[in-house]
Amino acid sequence: MASLQSVAGRLGRLLPRRPPAPSTWLYAAWTAAWFLLALLLTFPHDLVVRHWADELQRDSGWQIRYGEVWLRPWSGYHLSDARLIAPGKDAEPWIAAEQVVLSPSWLTLFGRGGFPLAMSGSAYGGSVSGSVGRSGALDLEWSGLRLADYPHLTRLVEGRWAGEISGEIHLGGQGDLRTLEGRGKVRLRDGALTQGKAQGFVIPDLHFASGDGEFEFKAGRLDVRSLKLSGAEIDAELRGQIYWLGAGSVPLVSATLGLRPVPGAPAGLEPLLMLLHRNQRPPDGTYSFTLYGPLGAVRVR
């Protein structure tokens, strides 16, 4: 018993005689706050974002380029002038956003990865938001994207484009294009093409009140199951595939575009379609054209 009392006495001398004063706790909290602030200010945030971009390029061949990176602890990493560039020699970005916000897990600071990674941004007058999971799962929504601000459309068909695009896509897999699977939807509102030209021919002004499409991604292939546009002068429907053949390869397009003039269409519209259709009028009134070639340099025949 005496030995136990002796040990207890020694341990008692190691404990504080009284609880720490409130000022001590405040000082400790103040020191910890300054330490966290210094860590956030000195942490190489650009290297974190560059690591994510390098992983994407290694796995898919697509590149992410951006202007500046800064961190706001309450929202995440902010990237200015962010651009997504497809594999190949075409340096024109497929997506360009004024600003993108990436909100990783706080485990990123301790080298444990940043997933799930939430994202949001502003592009082409609209907004984009979604998330990416560690296994490659992707959930993305967009709304209010203006066709007039998207330069790739004028490369496909010259003219003045109008309208707004919204939609969503949900993918799951293991981060490899061959394992990703999922579906998506796209919607068009108040679309139009005016002052248009195709293969040197003037296209009568076209107006589309609405459009809806569905697509599916599986086995490295994007299937456009149906994209229908209802217009005042012409109805259009697009079906086909975009093939992703592997990391670093340029996606290939193989699709069919059907165009059907509606009653009351401009007089010069159907003669133009006949000329592009080898001077043949289809029995059902729908002119069919094939779209083919690498993404970004699609040809029509």
C-alpha positions in Angstrom: 0.0 0.0 0.0 2.8 2.4 0.8 4.4 1.8 -2.6 1.1 2.6 -4.3 0.8 5.8 -2.4 4.4 6.7 -3.4 3.7 6.1 -7.1 0.4 8.1 -6.9 2.3 11.0 -5.2 4.9 11.1 -8.0 2.2 11.1 -10.7 0.3 13.8 -8.9 3.4 16.1 -9.0 3.3 15.8 -12.8 -0.3 17.1 -13.1 -1.1 20.8 -13.0 -2.2 22.1 -9.6 -5.1 23.9 -11.2 -6.9 23.8 -14.6 -5.3 26.0 -17.3 -6.6 29.6 -17.2 -8.9 30.7 -20.1 -6.2 32.9 -21.4 -4.0 29.8 -21.9 -6.6 28.1 -24.1 -7.1 31.3 -26.0 -3.4 31.6 -26.6 -3.2 28.0 -27.8 -6.2 28.5 -30.2 -4.6 31.8 -31.5 -1.3 30.0 -32.1 -3.0 27.1 -33.9 -5.0 29.5 -36.1 -1.9 31.3 -37.2 -0.2 28.0 -37.9 -3.0 26.9 -40.2 -3.0 30.3 -41.9 0.7 30.1 -42.5 0.3 26.5 -43.9 -2.4 27.6 -46.3 -0.4 30.6 -47.5 2.8 28.7 -48.0 1.4 25.4 -49.3 2.2 24.9 -53.0 -1.4 25.0 -54.3 -0.4 25.3 -57.9 1.4 22.0 -57.6 -1.7 20.3 -56.4 -3.8 21.5 -59.3 -1.0 20.7 -61.7 -0.9 17.1 -60.3 -4.6 16.7 -61.1 -4.1 18.1 -64.6 -1.1 15.8 -65.3 -3.2 12.8 -64.2 -5.9 13.7 -66.6 -3.5 14.2 -69.5 -1.8 10.9 -68.7 -5.0 8.9 -68.6 -6.9 10.5 -71.4 -4.6 12.7 -73.5 -6.8 15.8 -72.8 -5.0 18.9 -71.4 -6.1 21.4 -68.8 -4.5 24.9 -69.1 -5.2 27.8 -66.9 -4.0 31.3 -65.9 -3.7 31.7 -62.1 -4.5 29.6 -59.1 -5.5 30.8 -55.7 -7.1 29.3 -52.6 -10.1 30.5 -50.7 -10.5 28.1 -47.7 -14.3 28.4 -47.6 -14.8 27.5 -51.3 -11.6 25.9 -52.7 -9.1 26.3 -55.5 -10.0 29.0 -58.1 -8.6 28.8 -61.6 -8.8 31.7 -64.0 -9.0 31.3 -67.8 -9.3 27.5 -67.6 -9.2 25.6 -71.0 -9.8 22.0 -71.9 -7.8 20.9 -75.0 -8.4 17.7 -76.9 -5.6 15.3 -78.0 -4.0 16.2 -81.3 -2.6 19.3 -83.0 -5.7 21.4 -82.6 -4.8 24.0 -79.9 -8.3 25.5 -79.9 -9.9 24.6 -76.5 -13.1 22.5 -76.6 -14.2 24.2 -73.3 -13.1 27.5 -72.1 -14.2 28.9 -68.7 -13.6 32.4 -67.3 -13.3 30.8 -63.8 -13.4 27.3 -62.4 -13.7 26.5 -58.7 -12.4 23.1 -57.5 -13.3 22.0 -53.9 -11.2 19.0 -52.9 -11.3 17.0 -49.7 -9.2 18.6 -46.9 -7.2 15.4 -46.9 -5.3 16.9 -49.9 -3.2 19.0 -47.4 -1.9 15.7 -45.9 -1.2 13.9 -49.1 -4.3 11.7 -49.0 -5.8 12.8 -52.3 -8.5 15.4 -53.1 -11.5 13.2 -53.9 -14.4 13.6 -54.0 -13.7 16.7 -56.0 -16.5 19.2 -56.4 -16.4 21.7 -59.2 -18.3 24.8 -60.5 -17.6 27.4 -63.0 -18.9 30.1 -65.4 -18.5 29.6 -69.2 -20.2 31.0 -72.4 -22.5 33.1 -70.3 -23.8 30.1 -68.3 -22.8 27.9 -65.4 -21.4 24.4 -64.9 -21.3 22.4 -61.7 -20.6 18.8 -60.7 -18.3 16.4 -58.9 -15.6 13.8 -59.7 -15.1 10.7 -57.5 -12.0 8.7 -56.8 -13.2 5.8 -58.9 -13.7 8.1 -62.0 -17.4 8.7 -61.4 -18.5 12.0 -63.0 -21.7 14.0 -62.4 -22.0 17.2 -64.4 -24.7 19.7 -65.1 -24.7 22.9 -67.2 -27.2 25.6 -68.0 -27.5 28.8 -70.0 -24.5 28.2 -72.2 -24.7 30.5 -75.2 -24.1 29.0 -78.7 -23.0 32.4 -79.9 -20.0 32.3 -77.6 -18.8 28.8 -78.7 -16.3 29.2 -81.5 -16.3 25.5 -82.6 -19.8 25.9 -84.1 -18.6 28.5 -86.6 -15.8 26.2 -87.7 -18.4 23.5 -88.4 -20.9 25.8 -90.1 -20.1 29.5 -90.7 -22.7 32.0 -89.6 -24.3 33.7 -86.6 -25.4 31.2 -84.0 -27.9 31.9 -81.2 -29.6 29.9 -78.4 -28.8 28.4 -75.0 -27.8 24.9 -74.1 -28.5 23.1 -70.9 -28.0 19.4 -69.9 -26.4 16.8 -67.6 -24.2 13.8 -67.7 -23.6 11.0 -65.2 -20.8 8.5 -65.6 -19.3 5.7 -63.5 -16.3 3.5 -63.9 -12.6 3.1 -62.9 -11.2 6.3 -64.5 -10.4 4.5 -67.8 -12.3 5.4 -71.0 -12.9 1.8 -71.7 -14.7 1.3 -68.3 -16.7 4.5 -68.1 -20.5 4.0 -68.6 -23.4 6.4 -68.2 -26.0 8.6 -69.8 -26.8 12.2 -70.4 -29.3 14.7 -71.8 -29.0 18.0 -73.6 -31.6 20.7 -74.3 -31.7 23.7 -76.7 -33.8 26.8 -76.3 -34.4 29.5 -78.9 -31.7 28.3 -81.3 -30.9 30.0 -84.6 -28.4 30.1 -87.4 -28.4 33.2 -89.6 -26.1 34.5 -92.3 -24.9 30.9 -92.6 -22.7 29.3 -95.3 -21.7 25.7 -96.0 -19.3 24.6 -98.6 -19.5 28.0 -100.3 -23.4 28.0 -100.4 -25.5 30.6 -98.6 -27.9 28.9 -96.0 -31.3 30.5 -95.5 -31.9 31.7 -91.9 -32.9 28.9 -89.6 -34.7 29.1 -86.3 -35.2 26.3 -83.8 -37.7 26.9 -80.9 -36.5 23.8 -79.0 -34.4 20.7 -79.1 -33.8 17.6 -77.0 -31.2 14.9 -77.1 -30.1 11.8 -75.3 -26.7 10.2 -75.4 -25.0 7.1 -73.8 -21.3 6.5 -73.0 -20.0 2.9 -73.0 -16.9 1.0 -74.0 -15.0 4.2 -75.1 -17.9 5.3 -77.4 -20.4 8.2 -77.1 -23.6 7.2 -78.7 -25.9 10.1 -79.7 -29.2 8.1 -79.5 -31.3 11.0 -80.7 -30.9 14.8 -81.0 -34.0 16.4 -82.5 -34.5 20.0 -83.3 -37.9 21.5 -84.1 -37.6 24.5 -86.4 -39.7 27.1 -88.1 -38.1 26.3 -91.5 -36.7 22.9 -91.0 -36.6 19.9 -88.6 -33.3 18.2 -87.9 -32.3 15.0 -86.2 -28.8 13.7 -85.4 -27.7 10.2 -84.6 -24.3 8.6 -84.4 -21.1 8.0 -82.4 -18.0 9.6 -81.2 -15.2 7.1 -80.6 -12.5 7.6 -78.0 -9.8 5.2 -79.1 -7.4 5.7 -76.2 -5.2 8.2 -74.4 -3.6 10.7 -76.7 -5.8 9.8 -79.7 -8.1 12.2 -81.5 -11.8 11.3 -81.0 -13.5 10.3 -84.3 -17.0 11.1 -85.4 -19.4 8.9 -87.4 -23.0 10.3 -87.5 -26.0 10.9 -89.7 -27.8 14.2 -90.0 -31.4 14.3 -91.3 -32.9 17.5 -92.5 -36.6 17.9 -93.4 -38.1 21.2 -94.6 -41.4 22.1 -93.0 -44.4 23.6 -94.9 -43.8 27.3 -95.5 -40.0 27.1 -95.6 -38.1 29.7 -97.6 -38.2 29.0 -101.3 -34.4 28.6 -101.6 -34.0 26.0 -98.9 -35.0 22.8 -100.6 -33.1 23.5 -103.8 -30.0 24.0 -101.7 -30.6 20.7 -99.9 -31.1 18.9 -103.3 -27.8 20.4 -104.6 -26.0 19.2 -101.5 -27.8 15.8 -101.9 -26.4 15.2 -105.4 -29.5 16.7 -107.0 -31.7 13.9 -105.6 -35.0 14.4 -103.8 -35.5 11.7 -101.1 -38.9 9.9 -101.3 -39.7 10.6 -97.6 -38.7 14.3 -97.8 -35.8 13.9 -95.3 -32.4 14.7 -96.7 -29.7 12.6 -95.1 -26.0 13.6 -94.7 -23.0 11.8 -93.2 -20.8 13.5 -90.7 -17.3 11.9 -90.4 -13.7 12.6 -89.4 -11.8 13.7 -86.3 -13.5 15.8 -83.7 -12.8 19.4 -84.5 -12.5 18.8 -88.3 -15.8 17.1 -89.1 -16.7 16.7 -92.8 -20.1 16.4 -94.4 -21.1 14.4 -97.4 
